Amino acid sequence: MASEFKKTSFWRAVIAEFLAMILFVFISIGAALGIRFPIPQANATVESRPQDIVKVSLAFGLSIATLAQSVGHISGAHLNPAVTLGCLLSCQISILKAVMYIIAQCLGAVVGTAILSGITKEADGNTLGLNGIDYTGCGMNPARSFGSAVVAKNFSNHWIFWVGPMIGGAAAAIIYDFILAPRTSDLTDRMKVWTNGQVEEYELDGEDHARVEMKPK
């Protein structure tokens, strides 16, 4: 782990997760706040339209897709602790990188939410994207939920938004990597990635399988 800690590429990846999370939270939660703003018109002032679900969906989808293209080659663009946990359990990243990614994601979410709070502090009914239990508020990203909880100083039932996504991410990784598309590498060799974080270039896994295999050095 010490050798990975000293690599510039390691810290570039951690910083990429941090910065990308700030942008993701700022864009997506900013679109989801549902704040109605006054719009000056001739001889009157009217309020903007209430929240549009389509707008929010597009904001989340397009922002995560754009960020994946922007930093995917640097960090893998996890932007979600549940995704990071899934990659860890499938022996794609080291334990050190997984921990640092999750810390970076959570800090990025807090910073992004804090910036949004400063911009919208005068708005009435501003919950900063704080999740509620009614249908969970679509809280599938623990870091995003954490950012809102920290800035709003409200951790009521917050554990749900960690346990649910993390279990889902872990289950998806295990089912895919060990059942649906098991890799031929020895499990012991694959687990070496957890400590050194190094892998060889992708190689074809036999002539009969049109897929790639990642093996630890």
C-alpha positions in Angstrom: 0.0 0.0 0.0 2.9 2.4 0.8 4.1 2.2 -2.8 0.7 3.2 -4.2 0.4 6.0 -1.6 3.5 7.6 -3.1 2.3 7.6 -6.7 1.2 10.8 -8.4 -1.5 8.9 -10.3 -3.0 7.8 -7.0 -3.5 11.3 -5.7 -4.7 12.6 -9.1 -7.4 10.0 -9.0 -8.4 11.0 -5.4 -8.5 14.7 -6.4 -10.6 13.9 -9.5 -13.2 12.1 -7.3 -13.3 15.1 -5.0 -13.7 17.7 -7.7 -16.1 15.7 -9.8 -18.3 15.1 -6.7 -18.5 18.9 -6.1 -19.7 19.5 -9.6 -22.1 16.6 -9.5 -23.8 17.7 -6.2 -23.9 21.3 -7.3 -25.5 20.6 -10.6 -27.9 17.7 -9.6 -29.0 19.0 -6.2 -29.3 22.5 -7.6 -31.7 21.3 -10.2 -33.7 19.3 -7.6 -34.2 22.0 -4.9 -37.6 23.0 -6.4 -37.2 26.6 -5.4 -39.6 29.1 -7.0 -37.9 32.4 -7.9 -39.6 35.8 -8.5 -39.6 36.7 -12.2 -40.2 40.4 -13.0 -42.7 41.1 -15.7 -44.5 44.1 -17.1 -46.5 45.7 -14.2 -46.1 42.6 -12.0 -43.8 40.0 -10.5 -44.7 36.3 -10.9 -43.0 33.2 -9.5 -41.2 30.7 -11.5 -42.8 27.3 -12.3 -42.6 24.6 -9.6 -40.1 21.7 -9.9 -40.1 19.7 -13.1 -39.3 16.0 -12.7 -37.9 15.7 -16.2 -35.5 18.6 -15.6 -34.2 17.0 -12.5 -33.8 13.6 -14.2 -31.9 15.1 -17.0 -29.7 17.1 -14.6 -28.7 14.0 -12.7 -28.2 11.8 -15.8 -26.4 14.3 -18.0 -24.1 15.5 -15.1 -23.0 12.0 -14.1 -22.5 11.0 -17.8 -20.4 14.2 -18.5 -18.3 13.7 -15.4 -17.8 10.0 -16.3 -16.4 11.1 -19.6 -14.3 13.9 -18.0 -12.6 12.0 -15.2 -13.2 8.3 -16.0 -9.7 7.9 -17.4 -8.2 9.4 -14.3 -10.1 7.8 -11.4 -12.8 5.6 -13.0 -15.4 8.2 -12.1 -17.0 6.2 -9.2 -18.6 9.3 -7.6 -20.5 7.0 -5.3 -19.2 5.0 -2.2 -21.5 2.1 -3.3 -19.7 1.9 -6.6 -16.3 2.1 -4.9 -17.3 -0.8 -2.6 -18.4 -2.9 -5.5 -15.1 -2.3 -7.3 -13.2 -3.2 -4.1 -15.1 -6.5 -3.6 -14.5 -7.5 -7.2 -10.8 -6.9 -6.7 -10.5 -3.9 -9.0 -9.0 -1.4 -6.6 -6.9 -1.5 -3.4 -8.3 -1.1 0.1 -6.3 2.2 0.4 -7.7 3.7 -2.8 -11.3 2.6 -1.8 -11.0 4.4 1.6 -9.5 7.5 0.0 -12.1 7.6 -2.7 -15.0 7.4 -0.2 -13.4 10.2 1.9 -12.9 12.3 -1.2 -16.5 11.7 -2.4 -17.9 12.6 1.0 -15.8 15.8 1.3 -16.7 16.8 -2.2 -20.4 16.3 -1.5 -20.1 18.5 1.6 -18.3 21.3 -0.3 -20.7 21.1 -3.2 -23.7 21.3 -0.9 -22.1 24.2 1.1 -21.6 26.2 -2.1 -25.2 25.6 -3.1 -26.3 26.6 0.4 -24.5 29.9 0.2 -26.1 30.6 -3.2 -29.6 29.7 -2.2 -29.6 30.7 1.5 -32.3 33.3 1.0 -34.8 30.8 -0.6 -37.7 29.6 1.5 -38.1 25.9 2.1 -34.6 25.1 1.0 -33.8 21.6 2.3 -30.5 21.3 0.3 -31.6 17.9 -1.1 -31.9 16.3 2.3 -33.4 12.9 1.9 -36.7 11.9 3.5 -37.9 8.4 4.2 -41.0 8.6 2.0 -39.7 6.6 -1.0 -36.2 7.6 0.2 -35.9 10.7 -1.9 -34.0 8.5 -4.4 -31.0 8.4 -2.0 -28.9 5.9 -3.9 -25.6 7.8 -3.4 -24.4 7.8 0.3 -21.9 10.6 -0.3 -24.5 12.9 -1.8 -26.9 12.2 1.1 -24.0 12.8 3.5 -23.3 16.2 2.1 -26.9 17.4 2.5 -27.0 15.9 6.0 -23.8 17.7 7.1 -24.7 21.1 5.8 -28.4 20.9 6.9 -27.2 19.5 10.3 -29.9 16.8 10.1 -28.9 13.1 10.3 -32.3 11.8 11.0 -32.5 8.2 9.7 -29.3 8.9 7.7 -28.0 5.4 8.2 -30.6 4.1 5.7 -28.9 6.0 2.9 -25.6 4.3 3.6 -26.8 0.7 4.4 -29.2 0.4 1.4 -26.9 1.5 -1.4 -23.8 -0.2 0.0 -25.6 -3.5 0.3 -26.9 -3.1 -3.2 -23.5 -2.2 -4.6 -21.8 -5.1 -2.9 -24.5 -7.6 -4.0 -24.3 -6.4 -7.6 -20.5 -6.7 -7.7 -20.5 -10.2 -6.2 -23.3 -11.5 -8.3 -21.7 -10.2 -11.5 -18.1 -11.0 -10.8 -18.5 -14.4 -9.2 -21.7 -15.8 -10.8 -22.7 -14.1 -14.0 -19.2 -13.4 -15.5 -16.6 -15.1 -13.2 -13.0 -14.4 -14.0 -10.5 -17.2 -14.4 -7.8 -15.6 -12.3 -7.0 -17.3 -9.0 -8.9 -15.6 -6.1 -5.7 -15.3 -4.1 -3.9 -13.5 -7.0 -6.9 -11.2 -7.5 -7.0 -10.3 -3.8 -3.4 -9.0 -4.1 -4.9 -6.0 -5.8 -6.3 -5.1 -2.4 -2.8 -4.5 -1.0 -0.7 -3.3 -4.0 -3.4 -1.8 -6.2 -1.4 -2.8 -9.4 -2.8 -4.7 -12.3 -1.5 -5.7 -15.7 -2.8 -4.6 -19.0 -6.1 -6.1 -20.0 -5.7 -9.4 -21.8 -8.2 -11.6 -23.7 -9.5 -14.4 -21.6 -9.2 -17.3 -24.0 -10.3 -17.6 -27.6 -13.9 -18.7 -26.7 -14.6 -15.6 -24.6 -14.9 -12.1 -26.1 -14.1 -10.4 -22.8 -11.1 -9.1 -21.0 -9.3 -10.3 -17.9 -7.5 -8.1 -15.3 -4.8 -9.8 -13.4 -2.6 -8.5 -10.5 1.1 -8.0 -11.1 
